[in-house]
Amino acid sequence: DGLSYTEIWISEAQERMVLSVPPENIDQLQALCDAEDVELCDLGEFGRTDEAGNPELLLTYRGHDVGRLSMGLLHDGVPMPTRAATWPPPTPPHVSPGMPKANEGLDSEQSTIKPNDLQASLMALLAHPNIASKHWIIRQYDHEVQGGSTIKPLVGPQQDGPGDAAVVRPVLGSRRGVAIGCGVAPLLADSQLAVDADPYWMTLAAIDEAVRNVVCVGADPTRIAILDNFCWPSCDNPGAMATLVHACEACYDGAMAYGTPFVSGKDSLNNQFTTEDGKLIAIPPTLLVTAMAIVNDVKTARTMDAKQSGNRLIIVGPTTAGLGGSHYAAVHGPDAMASVDQHIPRVDLALGPVIAKTVAELIAKQAVASAHDCSDGGLLVAAAEMAFAGRVGLDMDLAALPTDGVSLPDAAACFAETPSRYLLEIAEDHLDTVAKTLDRAKIPFAQIGTFTDHDRLTLRTSTGGRVMDVALDELRNTWLKPLDW
């Protein structure tokens, strides 16, 4: 009420969608909407033509014709532009002042860390804006609507650990749930952080991470749908346009490999402006992928916080040497990267889906006490998060880390962001089942730690003895500090 027909027609009000529904299903759809307190309006009927038999759009309002448009003009009357795309881009297509440069924004102690100081690197990564806790933001919003939340954004005994995904029960009387998780990896497309930065692999990494996040909480990987959210600089630039083309090609390849259809999405493709003095300010090409998935029984859902001393920490999936596009590279900068592999890690589209399916199978069998994906910051960051979120000590030894037969430097073993890897907490009596299942699927894995009853994280690497011994409280406080307002 109160809107003119013009306002109704051009309104961009959110939370609406239009459906094409066979007439015999209208009553059934109306009943479904009524049950969920959702408004429905029967707007019209397809098939109208003008006097010459050509398809036509006719709008009426309270018995009056208020709009008439040829469907031919609607579909074919607007000239479609052809844009140029140049790969590789002749010049960087963006300037990204929003991403901190190496060590920028860190405190004075962290700003002088040495790349081979694993503990200092771990602390710097836990405090990085992309990795640090978002609890100050999260707790401003209600994530307990109608009491259907099975897994919330923050998990663990004190709800101060970074959950991989949320799980809700849309039907409160049912044990079926829906998992919601995200994936984003913009640094893999940053040419300042890698010798082979590429939005194609950035996109595949985002899809892979979104899949891993929902699998970790108990989702069925055969029942995952994904959404894209493109945020790009102006595509009038041929270089920027080429990065968008590469990302879209990866969307297709990733969706087909993982069997995850894109069911919706959004794009914002002109995120830049030029200042009065001619300086271009633009965001880096960024794609956020959101995954929604069925959790067949929320009783089998898992969280990432470690549960019990004596349980073993298993890494599933191989680790590669590439540190290009990693948060380690962002923290340390070009000088430190000269001594390590500066190539980006790449998603294996054959192995990644197999690992996701197998991990989901182990979780469904309740052979997994907790699960956490390895993504931002790499293996050591993910393991530290599991330990301090669960308040369970952890002794780690990376001697058996699966690396496809390649010797890794300690920095890569600890901080490489190789996709498709999972950390699983396994009780002693489930180790045999887990090992046989992973062996049968020909998936690389290894035991790399034991959860303990002390309150520390210790680390041994393949190149030496114990190189780290740090209190869980120190790790947790470092992670909380940036937004602990």
Kinemage of the C-alpha trace (Angstrom):
@kinemage 1
@onewidth
@group {chain A} dominant
@subgroup {mainchain}
@vectorlist {calphas} color= white
{ca asp a 1} P 0.000 0.000 0.000
{ca gly a 2} L 1.150 3.501 -0.821
{ca leu a 3} L 3.409 2.532 -3.751
{ca ser a 4} L 2.676 3.594 -7.300
{ca tyr a 5} L 2.819 0.950 -10.023
{ca thr a 6} L 6.055 2.523 -11.250
{ca glu a 7} L 7.622 2.114 -7.799
{ca ile a 8} L 6.427 -1.492 -7.591
{ca trp a 9} L 7.885 -2.315 -11.017
{ca ile a 10} L 11.373 -0.833 -10.469
{ca ser a 11} L 11.782 -1.540 -6.750
{ca glu a 12} L 15.006 -3.305 -5.772
{ca ala a 13} L 13.746 -4.453 -2.376
{ca gln a 14} L 15.714 -7.441 -1.094
{ca glu a 15} L 14.643 -10.950 -0.031
{ca arg a 16} L 12.338 -11.540 -2.997
{ca met a 17} L 12.426 -14.008 -5.843
{ca val a 18} L 10.176 -14.853 -8.760
{ca leu a 19} L 9.319 -18.435 -9.682
{ca ser a 20} L 7.829 -20.010 -12.788
{ca val a 21} L 5.278 -22.487 -11.440
{ca pro a 22} L 2.928 -24.884 -13.270
{ca pro a 23} L -0.689 -23.936 -12.446
{ca glu a 24} L -1.393 -27.302 -10.831
{ca asn a 25} L 1.341 -26.637 -8.238
{ca ile a 26} L 0.152 -23.217 -7.091
{ca asp a 27} L -1.890 -24.520 -4.168
{ca gln a 28} L 0.979 -26.689 -2.950
{ca leu a 29} L 3.409 -23.762 -3.124
{ca gln a 30} L 0.912 -21.519 -1.330
{ca ala a 31} L 0.591 -24.061 1.481
{ca leu a 32} L 4.365 -24.268 1.826
{ca cys a 33} L 4.681 -20.481 1.991
{ca asp a 34} L 1.860 -20.250 4.524
{ca ala a 35} L 3.600 -22.813 6.727
{ca glu a 36} L 6.771 -20.690 6.729
{ca asp a 37} L 4.976 -17.314 7.111
{ca val a 38} L 6.202 -16.205 3.687
{ca glu a 39} L 4.106 -13.919 1.493
{ca leu a 40} L 3.268 -15.118 -2.005
{ca cys a 41} L 1.605 -13.297 -4.872
{ca asp a 42} L 0.463 -14.798 -8.182
{ca leu a 43} L 1.790 -12.124 -10.558
{ca gly a 44} L 0.725 -13.364 -13.955
{ca glu a 45} L 0.911 -15.930 -16.708
{ca phe a 46} L 3.435 -16.707 -19.441
{ca gly a 47} L 2.479 -16.931 -23.097
{ca arg a 48} L 1.036 -13.526 -24.014
{ca thr a 49} L 1.450 -12.273 -27.593
{ca asp a 50} L 0.563 -9.051 -29.386
{ca glu a 51} L -1.898 -8.832 -32.278
{ca ala a 52} L 0.778 -10.050 -34.707
{ca gly a 53} L 1.527 -13.089 -32.549
{ca asn a 54} L 4.844 -11.798 -31.213
{ca pro a 55} L 5.675 -12.387 -27.526
{ca glu a 56} L 4.827 -9.370 -25.423
{ca leu a 57} L 5.069 -8.170 -21.846
{ca leu a 58} L 1.903 -6.513 -20.550
{ca leu a 59} L 1.692 -4.876 -17.129
{ca thr a 60} L -1.659 -4.077 -15.570
{ca tyr a 61} L -2.502 -2.326 -12.317
{ca arg a 62} L -6.009 -2.372 -10.843
{ca gly a 63} L -7.566 -3.129 -14.215
{ca his a 64} L -5.540 -0.610 -16.239
{ca asp a 65} L -2.788 -1.295 -18.743
{ca val a 66} L 0.262 0.560 -17.435
{ca gly a 67} L 3.133 -0.987 -19.417
{ca arg a 68} L 3.645 -2.793 -22.726
{ca leu a 69} L 6.962 -4.017 -24.127
{ca ser a 70} L 7.973 -6.269 -27.004
{ca met a 71} L 9.890 -9.304 -25.725
{ca gly a 72} L 12.025 -9.068 -28.851
{ca leu a 73} L 13.119 -5.592 -27.836
{ca leu a 74} L 13.606 -6.702 -24.235
{ca his a 75} L 15.906 -9.593 -25.158
{ca asp a 76} L 17.569 -8.420 -28.354
{ca gly a 77} L 17.126 -4.666 -28.529
{ca val a 78} L 19.986 -3.657 -26.236
{ca pro a 79} L 23.433 -3.680 -27.894
{ca met a 80} L 25.758 -6.033 -26.022
{ca pro a 81} L 29.340 -4.828 -25.549
{ca thr a 82} L 32.407 -6.845 -26.456
{ca arg a 83} L 35.202 -6.348 -23.952
{ca ala a 84} L 38.924 -6.872 -24.386
{ca ala a 85} L 40.793 -9.281 -22.114
{ca thr a 86} L 44.589 -9.508 -22.099
{ca trp a 87} L 46.468 -12.292 -20.323
{ca pro a 88} L 48.839 -12.017 -18.690
{ca pro a 89} L 47.874 -8.484 -17.720
{ca pro a 90} L 50.407 -6.009 -19.184
{ca thr a 91} L 50.415 -4.105 -15.897
{ca pro a 92} L 48.954 -4.962 -12.479
{ca pro a 93} L 45.213 -4.286 -12.869
{ca his a 94} L 44.815 -2.955 -9.370
{ca val a 95} L 46.319 -1.059 -6.504
{ca ser a 96} L 45.233 -2.537 -3.199
{ca pro a 97} L 45.979 -0.150 -0.341
{ca gly a 98} L 43.691 -2.084 2.005
{ca met a 99} L 46.005 -5.115 2.340
{ca pro a 100} L 48.747 -4.559 4.924
{ca lys a 101} L 52.236 -4.803 3.495
{ca ala a 102} L 54.754 -7.123 5.101
{ca asn a 103} L 54.796 -6.548 8.870
{ca glu a 104} L 52.676 -3.377 8.525
{ca gly a 105} L 50.278 -2.993 11.430
{ca leu a 106} L 52.090 -5.579 13.587
{ca asp a 107} L 53.566 -4.529 16.906
{ca ser a 108} L 57.258 -3.691 17.118
{ca glu a 109} L 58.242 -7.128 18.400
{ca gln a 110} L 56.503 -8.932 15.547
{ca ser a 111} L 57.690 -6.470 12.905
{ca thr a 112} L 61.288 -7.667 13.328
{ca ile a 113} L 60.622 -11.415 13.296
{ca lys a 114} L 62.971 -13.645 11.366
{ca pro a 115} L 61.495 -16.081 8.824
{ca asn a 116} L 63.164 -19.076 10.480
{ca asp a 117} L 61.701 -18.189 13.895
{ca leu a 118} L 58.677 -20.483 13.716
{ca gln a 119} L 57.147 -19.377 17.007
{ca ala a 120} L 57.356 -15.680 16.163
{ca ser a 121} L 55.928 -16.410 12.712
{ca leu a 122} L 53.057 -18.344 14.268
{ca met a 123} L 52.260 -15.443 16.586
{ca ala a 124} L 52.361 -12.943 13.727
{ca leu a 125} L 49.994 -15.091 11.684
{ca leu a 126} L 47.529 -15.592 14.541
{ca ala a 127} L 47.374 -11.796 14.864
{ca his a 128} L 46.982 -11.168 11.127
{ca pro a 129} L 43.653 -9.430 10.329
{ca asn a 130} L 42.556 -12.276 8.041
{ca ile a 131} L 43.206 -14.959 10.687
{ca ala a 132} L 42.640 -13.287 14.053
{ca ser a 133} L 39.381 -13.733 15.933
{ca lys a 134} L 36.314 -11.873 14.688
{ca his a 135} L 34.493 -12.342 18.009
{ca trp a 136} L 33.853 -8.608 18.493
{ca ile a 137} L 31.845 -8.595 15.242
{ca ile a 138} L 30.265 -12.034 15.629
{ca arg a 139} L 28.823 -11.313 19.055
{ca gln a 140} L 26.978 -8.252 17.824
{ca tyr a 141} L 24.617 -10.465 15.817
{ca asp a 142} L 22.027 -13.044 16.808
{ca his a 143} L 23.042 -16.527 15.735
{ca glu a 144} L 20.510 -18.342 17.881
{ca val a 145} L 17.276 -17.594 16.005
{ca gln a 146} L 14.508 -19.955 17.193
{ca gly a 147} L 17.105 -22.122 18.981
{ca gly a 148} L 17.920 -24.047 15.808
{ca ser a 149} L 21.687 -23.490 15.846
{ca thr a 150} L 23.563 -26.752 16.272
{ca ile a 151} L 27.041 -25.305 15.626
{ca lys a 152} L 27.610 -21.589 16.109
{ca pro a 153} L 30.336 -19.354 14.618
{ca leu a 154} L 32.498 -19.678 17.748
{ca val a 155} L 33.076 -23.127 19.267
{ca gly a 156} L 34.843 -24.869 22.130
{ca pro a 157} L 34.200 -25.086 25.891
{ca gln a 158} L 34.387 -21.292 26.207
{ca gln a 159} L 33.078 -20.549 22.682
{ca asp a 160} L 36.298 -18.810 21.706
{ca gly a 161} L 37.524 -21.016 18.875
{ca pro a 162} L 37.089 -20.318 15.128
{ca gly a 163} L 34.369 -22.642 13.859
{ca asp a 164} L 34.736 -23.880 10.291
{ca ala a 165} L 31.035 -23.552 9.446
{ca ala a 166} L 27.650 -23.097 11.080
{ca val a 167} L 24.992 -25.815 11.276
{ca val a 168} L 21.321 -24.991 11.742
{ca arg a 169} L 18.137 -27.061 11.860
{ca pro a 170} L 15.518 -25.375 9.656
{ca val a 171} L 12.870 -27.781 10.972
{ca leu a 172} L 13.224 -27.833 14.749
{ca gly a 173} L 11.677 -31.259 15.148
{ca ser a 174} L 14.088 -32.843 12.669
{ca arg a 175} L 17.680 -33.994 13.106
{ca arg a 176} L 18.586 -32.972 9.545
{ca gly a 177} L 20.559 -29.782 9.310
{ca val a 178} L 22.097 -27.314 6.898
{ca ala a 179} L 25.771 -26.354 7.048
{ca ile a 180} L 26.903 -22.918 5.859
{ca gly a 181} L 30.583 -22.185 5.249
{ca cys a 182} L 32.791 -19.934 3.140
{ca gly a 183} L 36.033 -19.933 1.219
{ca val a 184} L 38.157 -17.012 0.031
{ca ala a 185} L 41.819 -16.871 -1.059
{ca pro a 186} L 42.560 -13.471 -2.684
{ca leu a 187} L 46.296 -13.554 -1.918
{ca leu a 188} L 46.768 -16.297 -4.514
{ca ala a 189} L 45.989 -13.697 -7.192
{ca asp a 190} L 48.348 -11.062 -5.775
{ca ser a 191} L 51.380 -10.721 -8.040
{ca gln a 192} L 53.299 -9.043 -5.220
{ca leu a 193} L 53.184 -12.258 -3.186
{ca ala a 194} L 53.832 -14.966 -5.790
{ca val a 195} L 55.709 -15.484 -9.035
{ca asp a 196} L 52.722 -17.222 -10.633
{ca ala a 197} L 49.728 -15.480 -9.012
{ca asp a 198} L 46.564 -16.413 -10.876
{ca pro a 199} L 42.845 -15.811 -10.203
{ca tyr a 200} L 42.114 -19.243 -11.705
{ca trp a 201} L 43.848 -21.017 -8.820
{ca met a 202} L 42.560 -18.427 -6.373
{ca thr a 203} L 39.011 -19.381 -7.365
{ca leu a 204} L 39.615 -23.119 -7.129
{ca ala a 205} L 41.168 -22.618 -3.686
{ca ala a 206} L 38.071 -20.702 -2.555
{ca ile a 207} L 35.762 -23.483 -3.785
{ca asp a 208} L 37.941 -26.140 -2.159
{ca glu a 209} L 38.019 -24.250 1.153
{ca ala a 210} L 34.249 -23.748 1.191
{ca val a 211} L 33.761 -27.474 0.587
{ca arg a 212} L 36.255 -28.383 3.330
{ca asn a 213} L 34.622 -26.086 5.843
{ca val a 214} L 31.193 -27.687 5.530
{ca val a 215} L 32.646 -31.212 5.337
{ca cys a 216} L 34.489 -30.592 8.636
{ca val a 217} L 31.197 -30.018 10.470
{ca gly a 218} L 29.581 -33.168 9.072
{ca ala a 219} L 28.085 -32.178 5.711
{ca asp a 220} L 27.433 -34.645 2.913
{ca pro a 221} L 29.766 -33.589 0.042
{ca thr a 222} L 27.315 -34.992 -2.528
{ca arg a 223} L 24.709 -32.480 -1.301
{ca ile a 224} L 26.620 -29.198 -1.515
{ca ala a 225} L 25.496 -26.109 -3.428
{ca ile a 226} L 27.668 -23.022 -3.726
{ca leu a 227} L 27.269 -19.299 -4.380
{ca asp a 228} L 29.722 -16.806 -5.827
{ca asn a 229} L 30.339 -13.233 -4.735
{ca phe a 230} L 32.643 -11.432 -7.175
{ca cys a 231} L 34.271 -8.165 -6.077
{ca trp a 232} L 36.449 -6.850 -8.897
{ca pro a 233} L 38.064 -3.654 -10.163
{ca ser a 234} L 36.741 -2.160 -13.382
{ca cys a 235} L 36.487 -4.640 -16.236
{ca asp a 236} L 37.082 -1.826 -18.727
{ca asn a 237} L 40.724 -2.607 -18.014
{ca pro a 238} L 41.723 -5.548 -20.287
{ca gly a 239} L 43.972 -6.968 -17.582
{ca ala a 240} L 41.222 -6.904 -14.958
{ca met a 241} L 38.805 -8.394 -17.475
{ca ala a 242} L 41.224 -11.256 -18.106
{ca thr a 243} L 41.428 -12.029 -14.398
{ca leu a 244} L 37.629 -12.225 -14.315
{ca val a 245} L 37.598 -14.606 -17.291
{ca his a 246} L 40.137 -16.867 -15.587
{ca ala a 247} L 38.090 -16.868 -12.387
{ca cys a 248} L 34.908 -17.788 -14.273
{ca glu a 249} L 36.710 -20.655 -16.027
{ca ala a 250} L 37.763 -21.925 -12.603
{ca cys a 251} L 34.167 -21.680 -11.345
{ca tyr a 252} L 33.131 -24.089 -14.086
{ca asp a 253} L 36.016 -26.491 -13.537
{ca gly a 254} L 35.615 -26.489 -9.764
{ca ala a 255} L 31.850 -26.965 -9.833
{ca met a 256} L 32.165 -29.887 -12.223
{ca ala a 257} L 34.986 -31.564 -10.273
{ca tyr a 258} L 33.302 -31.291 -6.878
{ca gly a 259} L 29.755 -31.781 -8.125
{ca thr a 260} L 28.774 -28.487 -6.501
{ca pro a 261} L 26.367 -26.411 -8.613
{ca phe a 262} L 26.365 -22.637 -8.371
{ca val a 263} L 22.777 -21.888 -7.364
{ca ser a 264} L 23.098 -18.157 -6.870
{ca gly a 265} L 25.608 -15.360 -6.567
{ca lys a 266} L 26.365 -11.686 -6.851
{ca asp a 267} L 28.867 -9.514 -8.640
{ca ser a 268} L 30.271 -6.050 -8.041
{ca leu a 269} L 32.594 -5.316 -10.940
{ca asn a 270} L 33.616 -1.681 -10.678
{ca asn a 271} L 35.291 -1.317 -7.294
{ca gln a 272} L 37.758 1.441 -8.050
{ca phe a 273} L 38.038 5.190 -8.397
{ca thr a 274} L 40.621 7.767 -9.379
{ca thr a 275} L 41.579 10.509 -6.949
{ca glu a 276} L 41.812 14.173 -7.918
{ca asp a 277} L 45.572 13.837 -8.359
{ca gly a 278} L 45.119 10.892 -10.736
{ca lys a 279} L 45.909 8.018 -8.362
{ca leu a 280} L 43.994 4.820 -9.011
{ca ile a 281} L 42.583 3.094 -5.945
{ca ala a 282} L 41.036 -0.314 -6.613
{ca ile a 283} L 40.391 -3.512 -4.725
{ca pro a 284} L 42.235 -6.697 -5.710
{ca pro a 285} L 40.209 -9.306 -7.625
{ca thr a 286} L 38.359 -11.216 -4.912
{ca leu a 287} L 35.896 -14.091 -5.022
{ca leu a 288} L 34.023 -15.279 -1.959
{ca val a 289} L 32.461 -18.727 -2.300
{ca thr a 290} L 29.708 -19.740 0.111
{ca ala a 291} L 28.745 -23.390 0.492
{ca met a 292} L 25.420 -24.737 1.738
{ca ala a 293} L 25.146 -28.439 2.430
{ca ile a 294} L 22.902 -31.073 3.949
{ca val a 295} L 23.942 -32.563 7.303
{ca asn a 296} L 21.991 -35.797 7.403
{ca asp a 297} L 22.078 -36.064 11.207
{ca val a 298} L 23.159 -33.126 13.354
{ca lys a 299} L 24.053 -35.621 16.097
{ca thr a 300} L 27.107 -36.531 14.005
{ca ala a 301} L 28.152 -32.898 13.433
{ca arg a 302} L 31.679 -32.036 14.544
{ca thr a 303} L 33.470 -28.894 15.703
{ca met a 304} L 37.143 -27.962 15.335
{ca asp a 305} L 38.103 -27.738 19.035
{ca ala a 306} L 40.219 -30.587 20.426
{ca lys a 307} L 38.231 -32.833 22.720
{ca gln a 308} L 40.451 -35.102 24.826
{ca ser a 309} L 44.045 -35.743 25.794
{ca gly a 310} L 45.418 -38.997 24.418
{ca asn a 311} L 43.712 -38.526 21.053
{ca arg a 312} L 45.921 -38.320 17.970
{ca leu a 313} L 46.198 -35.511 15.430
{ca ile a 314} L 46.097 -36.745 11.835
{ca ile a 315} L 46.775 -34.671 8.744
{ca val a 316} L 44.935 -35.800 5.624
{ca gly a 317} L 46.323 -34.701 2.263
{ca pro a 318} L 49.849 -33.855 1.073
{ca thr a 319} L 51.725 -30.622 1.817
{ca thr a 320} L 53.619 -28.904 -0.994
{ca ala a 321} L 56.481 -26.426 -0.817
{ca gly a 322} L 54.788 -23.417 -2.432
{ca leu a 323} L 54.524 -20.401 -0.120
{ca gly a 324} L 53.507 -17.955 -2.833
{ca gly a 325} L 50.259 -16.139 -2.073
{ca ser a 326} L 50.342 -17.309 1.548
{ca his a 327} L 49.820 -15.316 4.697
{ca tyr a 328} L 53.398 -16.237 5.600
{ca ala a 329} L 54.463 -14.322 2.484
{ca ala a 330} L 52.215 -11.404 3.411
{ca val a 331} L 53.686 -11.199 6.913
{ca his a 332} L 57.359 -11.564 5.986
{ca gly a 333} L 57.546 -9.798 2.623
{ca pro a 334} L 59.720 -10.282 -0.480
{ca asp a 335} L 63.090 -10.352 1.279
{ca ala a 336} L 62.201 -13.403 3.356
{ca met a 337} L 60.590 -15.154 0.401
{ca ala a 338} L 63.829 -15.237 -1.586
{ca ser a 339} L 64.904 -18.430 0.200
{ca val a 340} L 61.637 -20.381 -0.254
{ca asp a 341} L 59.426 -21.599 -3.081
{ca gln a 342} L 57.430 -18.568 -4.232
{ca his a 343} L 54.955 -20.521 -6.371
{ca ile a 344} L 51.333 -20.764 -5.296
{ca pro a 345} L 49.816 -24.105 -4.220
{ca arg a 346} L 47.292 -25.564 -6.657
{ca val a 347} L 44.120 -27.541 -6.124
{ca asp a 348} L 44.250 -31.120 -7.394
{ca leu a 349} L 40.783 -31.498 -8.935
{ca ala a 350} L 41.074 -35.295 -8.897
{ca leu a 351} L 42.359 -35.728 -5.334
{ca gly a 352} L 40.452 -32.902 -3.607
{ca pro a 353} L 36.943 -34.331 -4.118
{ca val a 354} L 38.129 -37.819 -3.090
{ca ile a 355} L 39.568 -36.476 0.160
{ca ala a 356} L 36.357 -34.556 0.903
{ca lys a 357} L 34.226 -37.653 0.322
{ca thr a 358} L 36.470 -39.859 2.481
{ca val a 359} L 36.699 -37.412 5.388
{ca ala a 360} L 32.908 -37.033 5.311
{ca glu a 361} L 32.586 -40.799 5.458
{ca leu a 362} L 34.818 -40.962 8.554
{ca ile a 363} L 32.853 -38.203 10.282
{ca ala a 364} L 29.535 -39.904 9.483
{ca lys a 365} L 30.905 -43.110 11.072
{ca gln a 366} L 31.744 -41.041 14.190
{ca ala a 367} L 35.399 -42.027 13.891
{ca val a 368} L 36.464 -38.371 14.169
{ca ala a 369} L 36.441 -36.423 17.444
{ca ser a 370} L 37.128 -33.053 15.824
{ca ala a 371} L 37.966 -31.776 12.353
{ca his a 372} L 39.535 -28.559 11.088
{ca asp a 373} L 40.548 -27.451 7.609
{ca cys a 374} L 44.064 -26.187 6.873
{ca ser a 375} L 43.737 -22.885 5.076
{ca asp a 376} L 44.792 -19.367 6.135
{ca gly a 377} L 48.169 -19.584 7.842
{ca gly a 378} L 48.730 -23.266 7.125
{ca leu a 379} L 49.130 -26.385 9.245
{ca leu a 380} L 50.635 -24.926 12.401
{ca val a 381} L 48.024 -22.186 12.667
{ca ala a 382} L 45.179 -24.722 12.268
{ca ala a 383} L 46.689 -27.076 14.859
{ca ala a 384} L 47.192 -24.242 17.341
{ca glu a 385} L 43.559 -23.182 16.878
{ca met a 386} L 42.345 -26.712 17.633
{ca ala a 387} L 44.443 -26.890 20.800
{ca phe a 388} L 43.644 -23.504 22.316
{ca ala a 389} L 39.947 -23.699 21.352
{ca gly a 390} L 39.615 -27.043 23.157
{ca arg a 391} L 42.025 -26.165 25.969
{ca val a 392} L 43.887 -29.412 25.320
{ca gly a 393} L 47.687 -29.459 25.049
{ca leu a 394} L 49.324 -30.718 21.866
{ca asp a 395} L 52.720 -32.285 21.141
{ca met a 396} L 53.491 -32.146 17.412
{ca asp a 397} L 56.153 -33.920 15.349
{ca leu a 398} L 56.280 -33.186 11.622
{ca ala a 399} L 58.781 -35.915 10.728
{ca ala a 400} L 56.089 -38.012 9.022
{ca leu a 401} L 54.324 -35.141 7.236
{ca pro a 402} L 53.111 -36.361 3.786
{ca thr a 403} L 54.971 -34.366 1.131
{ca asp a 404} L 54.881 -36.519 -2.015
{ca gly a 405} L 58.494 -37.474 -1.378
{ca val a 406} L 59.828 -33.911 -1.413
{ca ser a 407} L 61.863 -32.555 1.495
{ca leu a 408} L 60.224 -29.391 2.794
{ca pro a 409} L 61.847 -26.509 4.669
{ca asp a 410} L 60.349 -25.952 8.098
{ca ala a 411} L 58.565 -22.784 6.956
{ca ala a 412} L 56.694 -24.654 4.224
{ca ala a 413} L 55.896 -27.607 6.489
{ca cys a 414} L 54.369 -25.266 9.049
{ca phe a 415} L 52.851 -22.454 6.989
{ca ala a 416} L 52.231 -23.560 3.388
{ca glu a 417} L 48.538 -23.196 2.512
{ca thr a 418} L 48.276 -26.296 0.321
{ca pro a 419} L 44.561 -26.902 -0.473
{ca ser a 420} L 42.467 -29.996 0.281
{ca arg a 421} L 44.058 -30.734 3.681
{ca tyr a 422} L 42.200 -31.637 6.855
{ca leu a 423} L 43.329 -31.990 10.465
{ca leu a 424} L 41.445 -34.775 12.268
{ca glu a 425} L 41.458 -35.609 15.960
{ca ile a 426} L 41.175 -39.403 16.259
{ca ala a 427} L 40.731 -41.487 19.414
{ca glu a 428} L 43.067 -44.456 19.835
{ca asp a 429} L 40.354 -47.051 19.212
{ca his a 430} L 39.452 -45.471 15.843
{ca leu a 431} L 42.979 -45.167 14.435
{ca asp a 432} L 42.869 -48.507 12.637
{ca thr a 433} L 39.525 -47.754 10.968
{ca val a 434} L 40.715 -44.328 9.863
{ca ala a 435} L 44.021 -45.618 8.504
{ca lys a 436} L 42.395 -48.435 6.527
{ca thr a 437} L 39.762 -46.080 5.058
{ca leu a 438} L 42.371 -43.540 3.948
{ca asp a 439} L 44.683 -46.253 2.582
{ca arg a 440} L 41.831 -47.768 0.604
{ca ala a 441} L 41.132 -44.383 -0.981
{ca lys a 442} L 44.893 -43.903 -1.685
{ca ile a 443} L 44.949 -40.636 0.257
{ca pro a 444} L 48.229 -39.454 1.842
{ca phe a 445} L 47.964 -39.014 5.617
{ca ala a 446} L 50.086 -39.171 8.751
{ca gln a 447} L 49.933 -38.834 12.506
{ca ile a 448} L 51.635 -35.552 13.374
{ca gly a 449} L 50.666 -35.037 16.988
{ca thr a 450} L 49.155 -36.233 20.248
{ca phe a 451} L 46.790 -34.220 22.405
{ca thr a 452} L 47.928 -34.090 26.019
{ca asp a 453} L 46.822 -33.022 29.475
{ca his a 454} L 49.322 -30.154 29.679
{ca asp a 455} L 48.475 -26.622 28.538
{ca arg a 456} L 51.141 -26.062 25.891
{ca leu a 457} L 51.847 -26.522 22.195
{ca thr a 458} L 55.188 -28.157 21.462
{ca leu a 459} L 56.673 -28.780 18.026
{ca arg a 460} L 59.392 -30.944 16.551
{ca thr a 461} L 60.245 -30.635 12.868
{ca ser a 462} L 61.871 -33.057 10.438
{ca thr a 463} L 65.064 -30.986 10.440
{ca gly a 464} L 65.741 -30.876 14.166
{ca gly a 465} L 64.553 -31.410 17.711
{ca arg a 466} L 61.992 -29.426 19.642
{ca val a 467} L 61.727 -25.956 18.115
{ca met a 468} L 58.650 -24.622 19.901
{ca asp a 469} L 57.119 -24.756 23.349
{ca val a 470} L 54.437 -22.127 23.930
{ca ala a 471} L 51.475 -21.825 26.315
{ca leu a 472} L 47.989 -22.221 24.885
{ca asp a 473} L 46.896 -19.078 26.720
{ca glu a 474} L 49.565 -17.099 24.873
{ca leu a 475} L 48.378 -18.468 21.525
{ca arg a 476} L 44.728 -17.771 22.321
{ca asn a 477} L 45.385 -14.261 23.599
{ca thr a 478} L 47.441 -13.420 20.511
{ca trp a 479} L 44.560 -14.592 18.320
{ca leu a 480} L 41.966 -12.652 20.347
{ca lys a 481} L 43.941 -9.436 20.814
{ca pro a 482} L 43.340 -7.580 17.516
{ca leu a 483} L 39.566 -7.326 18.107
{ca asp a 484} L 39.477 -7.854 21.868
{ca trp a 485} L 37.816 -4.487 22.435
